[in-house]
């Protein structure tokens, strides 16, 4: 699939992420493009990730298409490989990614594995990152 098609296919997800990007222009925020992905962080994004993401202690980062929002620059660095898996998932699933992600979380919750830790998409991201680390040994 061409890069243009991947960006267009993931665009509905990306548009959601772009809604939060202006908050990175507030004092203490920052934006950068890394490998074709817009990364943004700032105090308001951090507060949203800490208090509005329904996992213990909130999230360090979250991906919407080709936008990654994080608490701070350290979180961006620490989660970059994991979040890039989610970018690829958005490129594959397109507009169905968010409903599929939520359904996978609901299924995991209903089967007792945990909405986050048992979520198929999160497990895939964790396995990919673990595989990358093992390849560096």
N, C-alpha and C positions, 0 to 999 in steps of 0.2 A: 504494500500500500504506500502510495507517495506521501511525503510529509504534508503536502497541502490537504490531501484527503483526510489524514489523521487529525489535523487541526480542525477541519470543518466537522468531522464526525464527532469529535469531543467538544465542539463549541457550546452546546447547551450547558454542559458541566462547567466549562471555562467561564461562561457569562455569570454564573453564580459566584465564582471566586472573584471575578472582577468587581462585583458589588462591594467587596470589602477592601479592595486595594486603595481607594482614596484615604482610608484611615492610616495607611502607612506614610502618607505625606504630612501627618501631624508630627509635632516635635517628638523625637525619640524613635521615629519610624524609619524604615529604609526599604527600598525595592532594588532588585537586581534581576537580570536574566542570566540563567545558567543552563546551558545545553537546551535552549529553546523553551525553557520553563520560567515563567515570572514568579519570583520568590519575594514575599513581602512579610514584614514583621513590624510590630509597634505596640505601644502600651494598650491600645484599645483591642487590637487583635489578640494580644496576650490575655486580656481579661475575658474576652469571649471564649477563647480556647480553654481557659481554666474553669470557667463557671457555667458554660452553656453546652459543653460536650458531655454527654451522660456516661462518662467512665470515671473511675476513681482518680482524683486529682486533675481531671480534664485531659486535654491532649497537648502534646508538645507541638504538633503540626497537623495540618489537614490538607488534603488535595482536592481541588475541583478542576478537573480537566488539566489544562496547562498552567494552573495557578496553584502554588503552594503557599499557604499561610502558616506562619510559625510564631511562637512566643518571642523569639529573639534570634540573633545571628547564630548563637551557639546551637540552638534547637534546629535551625536549618541545616547546619553542618552535620549534626548528629543523626538527623533523620533523612538526609538526602537520598541515600540508597533505597530506603524503605518507601519513601514517598514517590520515587521514580517508578517503582513497581505499580503504584496506584495510577500514575500518569499513563503507563502502558495499558493498564486495565481500562482506563477511560477511553483510550484510543481504540481498544478492541470492542468494548461494549457500547460506546457512544452514548446516546441519550438514555439507554437502558441501564447505565452503570449505577446511578444513585438508587433507582428502585430495586435493582438486583442486590446491591450492597445492603440496603435496609432489609430486604427479604432474607438474605443470608444471615444477618444479625438476629432477626426474629426467629428464624429456624434454629440457630445455634442456642438462643435463649430457651426456646421450647424444648430442645433436646438436652438441656442442662450443661452445655459446654461453655456458655457465656456469650453474650451478644457481641463482645469484642474479640476475646481470645478464641472463641469457637467459630468466628466468622470466616467463611471460605476465603474471602479476599484478603483478610488480615493474615491468615495462615499462609497464603501464597506469598505475601510480601515478606513475612518473617522467614520463610524457607528460602526465598531467593537471597535475602541478605545473609543468612547463615551460610548458604552455598558459596556466595562471593567471598566471605571471610575464610572459609575452608580452602578455597582456591589460592589464597594468598599465603598459606602456610608452606 
